[in-house]
Amino acid sequence: MNGFKTIKMAAFVSLMILFVWLTIRYYSWSLFLEGLTSLIRTPLLLLFMFLGYLSAFFLRALGWQMYLSKNINFRHYLYGLFFSLLVNHLLPVKAGDLMRIGYLSSIKPDIGKIEITESVVVMRIFDLIVLGTAAIGFGTYIGISLSPNYFYVFVTTVLGGLLFLYLSSKKIPFFDRLSKKLFSILLSARSIGILSIISLSWMLEAAVVYGTLLSFSESADVWESIWVNSITIAGQVFHFTPGGAGTYEATMSSALIAAGITPAVALQTAIISHLFKFVFSFLVGAFTVVKAPISFRELWLTLKQKKEVNQT
């Protein structure tokens, strides 16, 4: 695990250096203001981006509900995702998944934190499978010159992760339960529906990139936007700042440049689209705090118990 943390930190530092270099060389206040002003003056475009991004979370909540298959109202899955989004944009680490677990556990304590934790982990694995497949598939479709090595790395990572899960299951009870659940769902017909819904959700999230490019009067391409979004979100594994600030811009700018967008426009697009997501996270987060208030002391105790469960 220490080796993985070292790799994450090295990737984070590399991306932050890239972000600083891109900012020094290509940041333009006038171009940024032009894109932002154009977006604000086009309410229909803003609405398109907002509804696309919002719909993505509705679909993820639906996928989560389909997986857990418990008698929990749909809105609680959605609130859990909104709480997660808010926390991820406030804290320098990805603690949002813990918020999802804590919230749903507080709503339905009879289900059990272990089962809820397993559902969140499995949904994250599904996310990575979809994003990795989209990054390779759409990259090939739009003609991005990806080396075949990317495909081998992706397949090796997936198979290696499954092998690690299988071997760990022999020693750690939590991984044993998780591996059985994961393999069971992957081999079932239900996984097709869940993966399809998750895939559509990430495609809808690309509306943010697509809309931002349009604000710069760029001839945006839907498939390129989906590819750029997939690459960018997958890169947030190396998240060590609130909302992935810096790593998000570096990853998206690089992907946009690879797709043929000029470096200056690529950087401003990344910054504005990320700004949009920050504003969105605070808006839906505030809405959720009002509609579904949660005791943060209770949440802390829930997460503390979760850690103890994982260590058993």
Sequence and secondary structure as in RCSB ss.txt:
>XXXX:A:sequence
MNGFKTIKMAAFVSLMILFVWLTIRYYSWSLFLEGLTSLIRTPLLLLFMFLGYLSAFFLRALGWQMYLSKNINFR
HYLYGLFFSLLVNHLLPVKAGDLMRIGYLSSIKPDIGKIEITESVVVMRIFDLIVLGTAAIGFGTYIGISLSPNY
FYVFVTTVLGGLLFLYLSSKKIPFFDRLSKKLFSILLSARSIGILSIISLSWMLEAAVVYGTLLSFSESADVWES
IWVNSITIAGQVFHFTPGGAGTYEATMSSALIAAGITPAVALQTAIISHLFKFVFSFLVGAFTVVKAPISFRELW
LTLKQKKEVNQT
>XXXX:A:secstr
 HHHHHHHHHHHHHHHHHHHHHHHHH  HHHHHHHHHHHHT HHHHHHHHHHHHHHHHHHHHHHHHHH  S  HH
HHHHHHHHHHHHHTTSSS  HHHHHHHHHHHH TTT HHHHHHHHHHHHHHHHHHHHHHHHHHHHHTT    HHH
HHHHHHHHHHHHHHHHHHHTT HHHHHHHHHHHHHHTSTHHHHHHHHHHHHHHHHTHHHHHHHHHTT    HHHH
HHHHHHHHHGGGG  SGGGTTHHHHHHHHHHHHTT  HHHHHHHHHHHHHHHHHHHHHHHHHHHHHS   HHHHH
HHHHHHHHHHT 
